[in-house]
Amino acid sequence: MGRFSFTIKMSWYQRKKIKAIAQRKHQVENVIQLNPEKLKKSGIRYIALDFDGVLAPHGQPLPDEKILNWLNALTEKYSEHNIFILSNMPTAERAQYFATHFPNIRFIDGVAKKPYPDGLLKIQELAQCKAHELALVDDRLLTGCLACILAGSFPILVMSPYSNYKRRPFQESFFGLLRFIEKSIFL
């Protein structure tokens, strides 16, 4: 089954759980507002971060500079061993950046793209954690959040993702439209 038809089928089956993402506990304005202490208190021991829209605008090869201080602070609360990058665009340049600057944050690749839950299942296996101990921070309902639901993990939706319309107007407009449609239907 193709990724598009899988997404449509699973979003229909999981529509009630997707609608539940409207609860505040599943949303942040942007990733910098993520509260690690609050997550730890709710039993989240591992965090997976999407890249495009969450750590940087779409197609940007490296994390946004605003993110670096936050990422350093996050690694003080959560060991780098408990943080993962799960992107549908796992480029070699991004992987090398994390290997150099955050050597223990694991960059997941070689898995089916979200909304397939394979990346989250791989993280659960690598971390030897239970599904409910893992949260994924993503900017899309029908990719990352749906994958999270299918894997039994905790979805966190970024409501105002990073974007750069000057640099990539078509790409940012396309993803902005997708996010608008997803939120209009499900939230």
DAQUIKA-V451176 format. One record per residue. SS is DSSP state (H for helix, E for strand, - for the rest). PHI is phi in degrees with one decimal (none if undefined). PSI is psi in degrees with one decimal (NA if undefined). Layout:
[[SS | PHI | PSI] [SS | PHI | PSI]]
This chain:
[[- | none | 132.9] [- | -67.9 | 160.7] [H | -62.4 | -39.2] [H | -64.4 | -48.1] [H | -67.4 | -35.0] [H | -61.2 | -43.9] [H | -61.5 | -46.8] [H | -62.0 | -48.3] [H | -61.7 | -49.6] [H | -69.0 | -35.1] [H | -66.2 | -32.0] [H | -68.6 | -47.5] [H | -65.2 | -33.3] [- | -104.6 | 17.8] [H | -57.8 | -35.8] [H | -67.8 | -40.3] [H | -69.8 | -34.5] [H | -66.2 | -42.5] [H | -60.8 | -31.5] [H | -64.3 | -17.1] [H | -67.8 | -11.0] [H | -66.4 | -17.5] [- | -66.6 | 142.4] [H | -56.7 | -32.3] [H | -65.1 | -15.8] [H | -103.2 | 9.5] [E | -133.5 | 145.5] [E | -136.5 | 150.1] [- | -64.3 | -49.5] [- | -147.4 | 169.8] [H | -62.9 | -27.8] [H | -62.7 | -25.3] [H | -83.8 | -0.9] [- | -64.9 | 130.2] [- | -103.4 | 99.8] [H | -59.2 | -37.5] [H | -62.3 | -44.3] [H | -63.4 | -40.7] [H | -63.5 | -44.6] [H | -60.3 | -41.9] [H | -63.8 | -28.2] [- | -90.2 | 9.0] [- | 93.5 | 6.5] [- | -82.5 | 117.6] [- | -107.1 | -16.6] [E | -133.8 | 142.3] [E | -126.8 | 129.8] [E | -109.8 | 135.8] [E | -118.0 | 129.6] [- | -70.7 | 163.0] [- | -100.0 | -65.3] [E | -66.0 | 123.6] [- | 89.9 | -24.9] [- | -101.5 | -51.5] [- | -100.4 | -16.4] [E | -164.7 | 163.9] [- | -63.0 | 159.1] [- | -56.8 | 132.8] [- | 81.2 | -7.4] [- | -72.7 | 131.4] [- | -72.3 | -26.1] [- | -124.4 | 160.0] [- | -59.5 | 148.9] [- | -63.3 | 143.8] [H | -59.2 | -32.7] [H | -62.0 | -25.4] [H | -78.9 | -30.4] [H | -59.6 | -43.9] [H | -62.8 | -42.7] [H | -63.1 | -42.8] [H | -64.0 | -39.5] [H | -62.8 | -42.0] [H | -65.6 | -38.5] [H | -62.2 | -39.8] [H | -69.5 | -16.4] [H | -77.8 | -30.7] [H | -88.1 | -39.5] [- | -117.5 | 129.8] [- | -56.6 | 146.2] [H | -55.0 | -28.8] [H | -65.1 | -18.0] [H | -102.6 | 9.1] [E | -119.2 | 137.1] [E | -131.8 | 153.0] [E | -110.3 | 122.7] [E | -126.8 | 99.4] [- | -119.9 | 147.3] [- | -76.4 | -6.0] [- | -127.4 | 67.8] [- | -80.3 | 79.4] [- | -75.0 | 157.1] [H | -62.7 | -36.7] [H | -63.8 | -41.1] [H | -66.9 | -44.9] [H | -60.7 | -42.2] [H | -65.0 | -38.9] [H | -58.9 | -48.3] [H | -68.7 | -36.3] [H | -61.9 | -34.2] [H | -81.0 | -47.8] [H | -94.8 | -27.5] [- | -137.0 | 71.1] [- | -60.3 | -22.0] [- | -99.6 | -4.6] [- | -77.0 | 122.9] [E | -88.5 | 131.3] [E | -99.2 | 113.5] [E | -88.8 | 126.9] [- | -144.6 | 178.2] [- | 75.0 | 22.8] [- | -125.5 | 161.4] [- | -62.1 | 144.7] [- | -66.5 | 152.4] [- | -62.4 | 140.3] [- | -89.8 | 2.4] [- | -60.6 | 138.6] [- | -81.7 | 5.1] [H | -53.8 | -42.4] [H | -62.9 | -42.4] [H | -69.5 | -36.8] [H | -65.9 | -36.7] [H | -64.9 | -41.3] [H | -62.3 | -44.4] [H | -59.1 | -39.1] [H | -69.5 | -46.7] [H | -62.6 | -42.0] [H | -85.1 | -9.9] [- | 50.9 | 50.9] [- | -116.9 | 163.5] [- | -81.0 | 152.3] [H | -54.5 | -42.5] [H | -72.7 | -8.2] [H | -88.1 | -3.5] [E | -113.0 | 130.3] [E | -114.9 | 143.6] [E | -116.0 | 128.5] [E | -100.7 | 117.9] [E | -142.7 | 159.7] [- | -101.8 | 3.4] [- | -127.6 | 134.6] [H | -68.6 | -45.3] [H | -95.5 | 14.3] [H | -120.5 | -83.0] [H | -62.9 | -48.0] [H | -65.8 | -39.5] [H | -65.3 | -43.1] [H | -58.0 | -40.2] [H | -61.4 | -46.9] [H | -60.4 | -44.7] [H | -66.4 | -30.0] [H | -87.9 | -7.5] [- | 81.9 | 15.6] [- | -97.3 | -178.7] [E | -98.7 | 112.3] [E | -83.9 | 139.8] [E | -128.0 | 119.0] [E | -97.1 | 126.7] [E | -83.4 | 117.4] [- | -80.6 | -29.6] [- | -125.7 | 78.7] [- | -66.6 | 159.3] [- | -66.5 | 138.3] [- | -148.6 | 157.8] [- | -141.9 | 88.2] [- | -68.4 | -24.5] [- | -70.8 | -39.4] [- | -79.3 | -41.9] [- | -137.2 | 72.1] [H | -62.2 | -42.4] [H | -67.5 | -49.2] [H | -61.7 | -46.1] [H | -66.3 | -38.5] [H | -64.8 | -41.4] [H | -61.0 | -50.4] [H | -69.9 | -33.3] [H | -62.1 | -41.6] [H | -64.6 | -44.0] [H | -59.4 | -45.3] [H | -62.9 | -40.9] [H | -61.4 | -45.6] [H | -63.4 | -47.0] [H | -58.3 | -47.3] [H | -67.4 | -36.9] [H | -63.9 | -37.7] [H | -79.1 | -43.7] [H | -103.6 | -25.1] [- | -105.9 | NA]]
